[in-house]
Amino acid sequence: MTELLLRFLIGGAVVSLFAAIGDLLRPKSFAGLFGAAPSVALATLALAVRSNGALYTSLEGRSMIAGSVAMFVYAYAVSCVMMRGTRSALCVTAWAMPLWFGAAGLLWLVWLR
């Protein structure tokens, strides 16, 4: 329960910090981008260092990097297809999901295993 409360407090503080920084930038959509994922990742890594040590945390950080690369591949493919055609968002995102999972699996095989 204590770890969950700490994660909540650390995550909330970092979200607020990133949202304040994002408010200063243009366009304003950066506030949401910088507020969500980095705060959760930083809170998770801070708690992992405390409870499991540096080696475990380095593996977690490497896995987060691989996941974000796979997500970028997915987002890039979806945005390219959406900007060129008149396909529905549901169709394009459903089509690209195997690409995301394939990129994540390939990164796991090559880098994380």
Secondary structure as GFF3:
##gff-version 3
##sequence-region A 1 113
A	DSSP	alpha_helix	2	24	.	.	.	ID=ss1
A	DSSP	alpha_helix	30	35	.	.	.	ID=ss2
A	DSSP	alpha_helix	37	52	.	.	.	ID=ss3
A	DSSP	alpha_helix	54	84	.	.	.	ID=ss4
A	DSSP	alpha_helix	89	107	.	.	.	ID=ss5
A	DSSP	pi_helix	108	112	.	.	.	ID=ss6
###
